[in-house]
Each structure stands twice: as C-alpha cells, then as structure tokens.
Amino acid sequence: MDGNSFMTNGGPHPRPATGQAITPLDALWKAPAIIWTIIAGEGLAIILALAPEISGSRWVLFGVLSLMVQWVSLSALGALYLLRAPLSRLPPTWVANITLLLLVVCNLLVCTACWWLLKALWPMSAGNWLSALLRFTGIVLTFGLLGVAAFQNHWRARQLAVRTKQAELEALQARIRPHFLFNTLNTGAALVHQRPEVVEHLLLDLADLFRAALAGPQEIALADEIALTQRYVEIEKLRFGERMRIYWDTPAPLPTIKVPTLSLQPLVENAIRYGIEPYAEGGDVNVTVRQEVNQVRVTIENALPPTGYAPMRGGHKVGLESSKARIQALTAGLGDVATHSTNGRHITTITLPG
C-alpha cells in the first residue's frame, strides 16, 4: 500500500455533499448519418438525370446534379453544426422547421452559384433557369419534409428507448434501496443490544446513509461516494470488530469524476458479506482507486472461501446489477463493472472514463 492507504478505524469521515443532455441533432454528427446523406443525394441525382424529357449528355447532367445535391445537403449539415449551440436549446419541432428552412436557403444559394459557374456545361435562359430552380426547390422541399418526418420518428424512438432504460434503472434503484436499508437496520438492531455505547455514532452514520439512499442526488463525486461507503464500513466495523479488515488504497486528491449514488457501497457490502461474515477468523477487503490513461479504475478484492467452507447461499446480485446498469447509463456505455476470481481472490473492477 502507498502513503495514502489506510485501514478503517472508528474515526469520523467527511459527509457527502449534496450531474450532458441528448439533443435531436446529435445523430446528425455521426458517420452513418453523413454517409447515408451522401448516398441519398447520389440516388436523387441519378433519378433526375434519368428523367425521360432530358436531352443532351446524361453523364454531364448527372455530374452537375450530383454536385448541386451534395452541396445543398452538406451545406445544410454544416450550417446546422455551426448553429448547434443555440439549436440545442430549442424544442425538436422548432429544430425540424429551422432545418427545413436552412435546406431551402442552401438550395437557393447553391443553385444560383451553379448557374453562374456552370453556364458552359448547362446552358439555359434565365426563364428556364427560374423554372429549373422552382422544380429543384420543390424536390428539395419534398425530400426535406420526408427527411424531417423520418428524423422525428427516429427521435421519438430514441426518446422512448431512453425512457425505457430510465425506467429499468429506477426499478433497479427501487430494489437496491430497500435491500440496503434492511441490511443496515439489521446491523443497527443487533448493535443496540450488543454495544449500546456506540449507538449514537451508529445513528449518525445511518442518518447519512438513509439521506443518500432516499433523497440524495442521482450522481455524486467519487470522493463523496467513497466517504459514504466508508460510513457504511464504520457501521459494519462496529459489528465485526477485529474480524473485519478493510484497506483503502486511494490517490490524493481523488479523481474529480461523477458516479451514481450508492454504486460503490453495495459492491463493498457484497465483499464483506462473502469474504468476511461467514468465517470466525474474519477476512480482509481491499479497495483500490487508480487513475489511468483516460480512465479511473476502482477494484474491490476479497478472499474466496477456503477449502472446507460451505459457500454462502447466493443472493440475487441486486447490488452488482444496479451498480453496473447505472454506471453504464451515466457514462453512455464507456464505464462498466466486471467480476472475476484469481489466486484465491474475488475481484470486482469498476471502470470509469476520466
């Protein structure tokens, strides 16, 4: 252990303090959306170049139309990207209408520029040009309306998926809170009879834990989550005494990242339950925090049951499932919780971007 490692004792710990929104335009900056925009533009240019009333070289016409269509669509995407900050504060309906307006404006600008620059390749009178401009604008409006309708359907489906995921996370959180409170209350009830002199300290720690479990924010700083977990460990320390040895190996200062509230605590609780509670001689749990390149890694280790010990009855893995799902949701899939066993140790690893 390094200089910031310490073994849990009965001293006080700091109390936890009391978190990028998805916008409808986010999908447009993804590579698949840009590629499909280019492909759709080429398809439109092919259809227009194959129109039966067209005379002259269709390859030249296809080249001109392809140039116009791609400049219109990509210019509109570029304008949307430049305006992404103010547009992100508008409702989706306004964003759709502004997108359609930008598409028409880009169409007018690109068509005018093409007429001036490509007169030699596409000769026509001003009247014919105006007629072509109106027809092209009508086509752009039609495709724009279809695109807006498809985009709105995509956005609604995405919002539905987000709400579904949120409901799943809330269901997991609803399961972890009674489970957590039930265990800590059982610990408190046992200590009231066994060690009444520590009840005041116990109640203060329980009050902080209850506040975080029932009314705290959805996410807190890693330092606050560790402090909250240490309060839980203090309660268990009163029950297990010298049988429980908890080692913390953390850098100073801790990385300034956010984690879901009560995401570390249930994992430490599992380590205590399976690595310490069943054995008369107790055991040890190691909690390590490491700042790595572009990520923070938290590991929780406890000993596996020695030969001859009957394994404890398996639980429902509520704490592990809740921590994993909420960390993945908070980090957009960049974070994770994984478990494995090696050299007689059970290791839980939390990976967080940072």
Secondary structure as UniProt FT lines:
FT   TURN            3..4
FT   STRAND          5..7
FT   TURN            24..25
FT   HELIX           26..29
FT   HELIX           31..49
FT   TURN            52..53
FT   HELIX           58..82
FT   HELIX           84..87
FT   TURN            88..89
FT   HELIX           92..117
FT   TURN            119..121
FT   HELIX           126..194
FT   HELIX           196..198
FT   HELIX           199..215
FT   STRAND          219..221
FT   HELIX           222..240
FT   HELIX           241..243
FT   STRAND          244..249
FT   STRAND          258..260
FT   TURN            261..262
FT   HELIX           265..275
FT   TURN            276..278
FT   TURN            280..281
FT   STRAND          283..292
FT   TURN            293..294
FT   STRAND          295..303
FT   TURN            307..308
FT   HELIX           318..330
FT   TURN            331..333
FT   STRAND          336..342
FT   TURN            343..344
FT   STRAND          345..353
//
